[in-house]
Amino acid sequence: MRELVGTCQQCGKEIFCLDGFLNGVHTKDGKILCFDCEKGVEESIDAK
C-alpha cells in the first residue's frame, strides 16, 4: 500500500508511507524531510 503523507519541507518532494514505513524522516520540530534533504542537514551539522 502506498499513501501520500505530505511533502518535504525543504525541497517539496512528495513523501509516502510504503507498507507502513515512512519514506522520509520526522524532525524533532515536527517537519517531514525526504532522505536526501535529511542527509544534507546531518552533513551540515557534522561540519560545524
C-alpha positions in Angstrom: 0.0 0.0 0.0 1.2 3.5 -0.8 -0.2 6.5 0.9 0.8 10.2 0.5 1.8 11.6 3.9 2.9 15.1 2.8 5.8 16.9 1.1 9.4 17.5 2.1 9.6 20.9 3.9 12.9 21.6 2.2 12.6 20.5 -1.5 8.9 19.8 -1.9 9.2 16.2 -2.9 6.2 14.0 -2.1 6.7 11.8 1.0 4.8 8.5 1.1 4.1 5.8 3.6 5.0 2.5 1.9 3.5 -0.6 3.6 3.7 1.0 7.0 7.2 2.6 6.6 7.6 6.4 6.2 9.7 7.1 3.1 11.4 10.1 4.9 12.0 11.4 8.4 10.2 13.3 11.0 12.3 16.0 12.6 12.2 17.0 16.3 10.4 20.2 15.3 7.6 18.3 13.5 8.8 18.7 9.9 8.9 16.0 7.3 12.0 15.7 5.2 12.9 13.3 2.3 16.0 11.1 2.9 18.2 13.3 0.6 17.4 16.5 2.4 17.8 14.8 5.8 21.2 13.6 4.8 22.2 17.2 3.8 21.1 18.5 7.2 23.1 15.9 9.0 26.2 16.7 6.9 25.9 20.4 7.7 25.6 19.7 11.4 28.7 17.4 11.3 30.7 20.1 9.5 30.3 22.6 12.4 
